[in-house]
Amino acid sequence: MTPEGRIPSQDDPFPNEYGTTCFLKNVVKAPNVFIGDYTYYDSDDAPEQFETRNILFNYPFFGDKLIIGKFCQIASGTQFLMGAANHRLGTASTYPFNVMGGIWREISTPHIEELPHKGDTVVGNDVWLGRNCVIMPGVKIGDGAIVAAQSVVTRDIAPYTVVGGNPARFLKNRFDEELTGLLLVLKWWDFPPEKLTAFLPVLCSSDLASVKQAVKEALAQKETP
């Protein structure tokens, strides 16, 4: 097993020598944004500024949250639009007259109060978001999903599927139904660091038959008193 001192620390904003990979939970401070261990953003340009550059229109008083799980891989340029980016849809004009001030503010209805609420944006664990993706408000992305570069995600994505396009559409399943189900039950992302380190050869293997067997064995051990 890898010695504990050599396991990358989830509390280190920059875990490697490249300086482009940033563990986001250490740098994002917004009270309505929750990011899991080891989830990173990779960019040549100040990845530690992810909160201000990549989470857009985030006003906590609006009431929505951004929740990102563990071990997610977020490529450069990916952006999350929060609910306050919307405009009201049920009026003759979508223009936000109220926020411009002056007499317009006095005689128009409050802008924020009339915006549609899409709910929280939730990204599961071990999700790969390709370069320059846009995630729209209220979307739910399942564990193990992959979103192709340049995609615009406007609707929920099932676990362990691959999607792409504008709007993003289903392209394929990553694994067969059995392996997908096993991984969702195993929840390897919740392993303590030492156990995860020992399990890495399984997670990095392309021999899916062997992976399936190893996951079954791990689940059996988990169920043994």
C-alpha positions in Angstrom: 0.0 0.0 0.0 1.2 3.5 -0.7 2.5 5.1 2.5 0.0 7.6 4.0 2.4 10.5 3.6 2.5 10.1 -0.2 -1.3 10.0 -0.7 -2.4 13.4 -2.2 -4.0 15.5 0.4 -7.6 16.6 -0.2 -6.8 19.8 1.8 -4.0 20.9 -0.5 -5.3 23.4 -3.1 -2.6 22.4 -5.6 -1.8 18.7 -5.2 0.8 18.3 -8.0 3.8 20.1 -9.5 1.9 21.4 -12.6 0.1 24.3 -10.8 -2.9 24.0 -13.1 -4.9 21.5 -11.1 -6.8 22.9 -8.1 -8.9 21.0 -5.5 -11.9 23.3 -5.5 -13.2 22.7 -2.0 -10.2 24.6 -0.7 -10.8 27.8 -2.7 -14.6 28.1 -3.2 -16.1 30.0 -0.3 -19.7 30.8 -1.4 -22.1 29.7 1.3 -24.4 28.0 -1.2 -21.7 26.1 -3.1 -20.7 22.6 -1.8 -17.8 20.7 -3.4 -16.6 17.2 -2.4 -13.1 16.0 -1.7 -10.6 15.7 -4.6 -12.9 17.4 -7.1 -10.6 19.5 -9.3 -10.7 22.3 -11.9 -7.8 22.3 -14.4 -6.8 25.5 -16.2 -3.6 27.2 -17.2 -5.2 30.5 -16.1 -5.7 30.9 -12.3 -7.8 27.8 -11.5 -8.1 29.1 -7.9 -10.4 31.8 -9.2 -13.0 29.2 -10.2 -15.7 30.7 -8.0 -15.6 34.2 -9.6 -14.9 33.1 -13.2 -16.9 29.9 -13.5 -19.9 30.1 -11.2 -21.9 32.8 -12.9 -24.8 34.9 -11.5 -24.4 33.3 -8.1 -26.4 35.3 -5.5 -26.9 33.2 -2.4 -30.0 35.2 -1.4 -31.7 33.8 -4.5 -32.0 30.5 -2.7 -30.4 27.9 -5.1 -27.3 25.8 -4.4 -24.5 24.3 -6.5 -23.6 20.8 -5.1 -20.7 18.9 -6.7 -19.6 15.5 -5.5 -16.2 13.9 -4.9 -13.6 13.1 -7.5 -15.1 15.2 -10.3 -12.9 16.4 -13.1 -13.8 19.8 -14.4 -12.0 20.9 -17.6 -10.9 24.4 -18.4 -13.7 26.9 -19.3 -16.6 24.9 -17.9 -19.2 27.2 -16.4 -22.2 26.8 -14.1 -25.1 29.3 -14.6 -27.0 29.8 -11.4 -30.7 30.6 -11.3 -30.4 34.3 -11.0 -29.1 34.4 -14.6 -32.7 33.9 -15.8 -35.2 36.6 -16.8 -38.9 36.5 -16.2 -40.7 34.7 -19.0 -44.4 35.4 -18.5 -44.4 39.2 -19.3 -44.5 41.1 -22.6 -40.8 41.9 -22.3 -38.0 40.0 -20.6 -36.0 43.1 -20.0 -35.0 43.7 -16.4 -36.3 47.3 -16.2 -36.3 47.3 -12.4 -32.6 46.8 -12.0 -31.8 49.8 -14.0 -32.8 52.2 -11.3 -34.5 55.6 -11.6 -38.2 55.9 -12.3 -38.1 52.5 -14.0 -37.4 50.9 -10.6 -40.3 52.8 -9.0 -43.0 51.8 -11.6 -41.8 48.2 -12.6 -42.2 45.0 -10.6 -39.2 43.6 -8.7 -37.0 41.6 -11.0 -35.6 39.0 -8.7 -39.0 38.1 -7.3 -40.3 37.2 -10.7 -37.5 35.0 -11.9 -38.2 31.3 -12.5 -36.6 29.0 -9.9 -35.1 25.8 -11.3 -33.9 24.4 -8.0 -30.4 23.3 -7.0 -27.8 22.2 -9.5 -26.3 18.9 -8.5 -23.3 17.0 -9.9 -22.7 13.5 -8.7 -19.3 11.8 -8.0 -16.6 10.9 -10.5 -18.2 13.1 -13.2 -16.1 14.4 -16.0 -17.1 17.7 -17.5 -15.2 18.4 -20.7 -13.7 21.7 -21.8 -16.0 24.7 -22.1 -19.1 22.9 -21.0 -22.1 25.0 -19.8 -24.3 23.6 -17.0 -27.7 25.3 -16.8 -29.6 26.0 -13.6 -31.3 23.1 -11.8 -29.6 20.3 -13.8 -28.9 17.0 -12.0 -25.9 15.0 -13.4 -25.5 11.4 -12.1 -22.5 9.6 -10.8 -19.9 8.6 -13.3 -21.3 10.6 -16.2 -19.2 12.2 -18.9 -20.1 15.4 -20.6 -18.3 16.1 -23.9 -16.5 19.3 -24.6 -18.4 22.4 -25.7 -21.7 20.8 -24.5 -24.6 22.8 -23.0 -26.4 20.7 -20.4 -30.1 21.7 -20.1 -31.6 18.5 -18.6 -30.8 15.8 -16.2 -28.1 13.2 -17.1 -28.3 9.6 -15.9 -25.4 8.0 -14.1 -22.6 6.4 -16.1 -23.8 7.8 -19.4 -22.0 9.9 -22.0 -23.7 13.0 -23.4 -22.7 15.8 -25.8 -23.9 18.6 -28.0 -26.0 21.7 -27.7 -28.3 20.9 -26.0 -26.5 17.8 -24.6 -28.0 14.5 -25.7 -27.4 10.9 -24.7 -24.6 9.3 -26.7 -24.0 6.0 -25.0 -23.8 4.1 -21.8 -20.4 3.7 -20.3 -20.9 0.2 -19.0 -23.5 -2.6 -19.0 -26.4 -2.4 -16.6 -24.8 -4.8 -14.1 -21.5 -3.0 -13.7 -23.2 0.4 -13.5 -25.4 -0.9 -10.7 -22.4 -2.4 -8.8 -20.5 0.8 -9.0 -23.4 2.8 -7.7 -23.7 0.5 -4.8 -20.0 0.4 -4.1 -19.6 4.2 -3.9 -15.8 3.9 -4.0 -15.6 7.7 -3.7 -16.5 7.3 0.0 -13.6 5.0 0.7 -11.0 6.3 3.2 -7.8 7.4 1.5 -5.8 4.3 2.4 -8.6 1.9 1.2 -9.0 3.9 -2.0 -5.3 3.8 -2.7 -5.3 0.0 -2.4 -8.3 -0.2 -4.8 -6.8 2.0 -7.5 -5.6 -0.9 -9.7 -9.3 -1.9 -10.0 -10.5 1.7 -10.8 -7.7 2.1 -13.4 -8.3 -1.2 -15.2 -9.8 -1.5 -18.6 -10.5 -5.2 -18.1 -14.2 -4.7 -17.2 -14.9 -8.4 -16.5 -12.1 -8.3 -13.9 -13.4 -5.0 -12.6 -16.9 -6.4 -12.2 -15.5 -9.4 -10.2 -13.4 -7.1 -8.0 -16.3 -4.9 -7.2 -18.5 -7.9 -6.3 -15.8 -9.1 -4.0 -15.4 -5.6 -2.4 -19.2 -5.5 -1.8 -19.2 -9.0 -0.3 -16.5 -7.9 2.1 -18.4 -4.8 2.9 -21.5 -6.8 3.8 -19.5 -9.3 6.0 -19.9 -8.4 9.7 
